[in-house]
Amino acid sequence: MLKLAPDNRVRRYELTVLTPGDFTSTEQKKVLDSLKELIKKLGGKVEKEFDWGKKELAYMIKKQGKRYTEAFYTHLVISLKSDQAPKLDKQILLINDVIRHLLVLASDEKPTKLGTKEGSSQK
């Protein structure tokens, strides 16, 4: 059987987390602090943090017997060894106060303006 060498490169990831819309700022901070501590424990580092605010969900989400129609969105850019990313993903699932999350590999491409091609000039 072919065994692949473990990939221990430090890579950039984007993590978007949804917390309940009825949380106070203190409760939300507590959840985010525990999340940052988890990232640090796994050898990662939070590079940037963006608070996208409270938004209405496109559909109702049920978790732990509760129904959520609003959530606070927080977006983090993190650095983490690639072999630790699946562990982080599984650990976030165990945090009851996180309604949903999405962990993706960050694109290193520079974003372009909507509707324009990179390199073309806009008049």
N, C-alpha and C positions, 0 to 999 in steps of 0.2 A: 504494500500500500504506500502511496506517495504521501509524504508528510511535508507540509509547507513550513518554512521558517516563520516564526512569529513576527508580525509587523509591529515594531515598537516606535515608529515615527510619531513625532508630535505633530498633530494636524489641527486645523481650525474647524470648529463646528459652530453651527447656529442652533440654538435651543429656544423654542417658543413654548411658554408655559401659560396655561389658563388656570386661574384661581377663582373661587366663587365670587360672584358679584356683590354678595351681601357682606363680605368681609370688611372689617375696618382697616385703616391703614396699618395699625399695629399688627393685626393678624396676618395681613398680606406680607409685611416686612418679616415676620417670624418664619413664614413659609419660604420666602426667598433666601433668608439667611441660612436656613437648614439646607436648602438646595445648593447654595454656594459652599457651605461646609462639606457637603457630599462631594462636590467637584474637587475641592481642595484635598480631601481625603484620598481621592483616586489619583492624585498627582496632577490635577488640572489647574487652570487659572482662568478667571473671568476677565476678559479683555475689555469688553464693553457691555453696558446694560442700557436697555431702552424700555421705558414704561409707555406702552401704547394706550393705556387707559382702560376705562370700562366700556365694554361694547355689548350690544345685544347679540346673542348667538343666532346663527341661521336656523338651527333646530334645537329642540330641547335635548339635553343630555342627562341621563340618569346615572348616578354613581352612589354607591353606599345607601341606597334607598331614598336619596334626595333627587329632586328635579331642578335642573339649572337652566335658566333662560338668558342669564347675563353672566359675564365673566370679566375679570381683569386680565389683560394680555401683557406679558412681559417677555421681552426678546433679549437673549444673551448671546454674545459672541465669546466662545471659550476656546482655549487651547488644551488639548488632551491627547495622551498617547492613544493611538488607534486601537490597541488591544483593550483599552479601558472603556471605550465608547459603548459596547454592548452591556457592560456592567452598569454603567451610568443609566442607560435606558431602562434596564430591569429595576434598578433601585428607585427610579422616579415613579414607576408604576406602584410601588409600595407606599408612596406618600399619599395619604388619604385626601389631603387638602389640594392636591393637583387634579383638576378635572380632566384635562387633556394636556398632552405635550407632543412636540415634534422635534426630533434631533436629526439634523442633516449635516452633511459635509459642506463646509462653506465654499462658495465659489470665489476664486481669487480674481475673477474678471471684474473690471470696473463697470459699474452700471452705466447704461446709456440713457439718454432722455427717451421717454416714451414716444414711439412713432418715428424715431430717427435712427439711422444706421451709424455704427461707429465709423468715424473718419469722414463722414459727410458733413458739409457745413450747412448750417441752418440760416436762412435769410429772412 
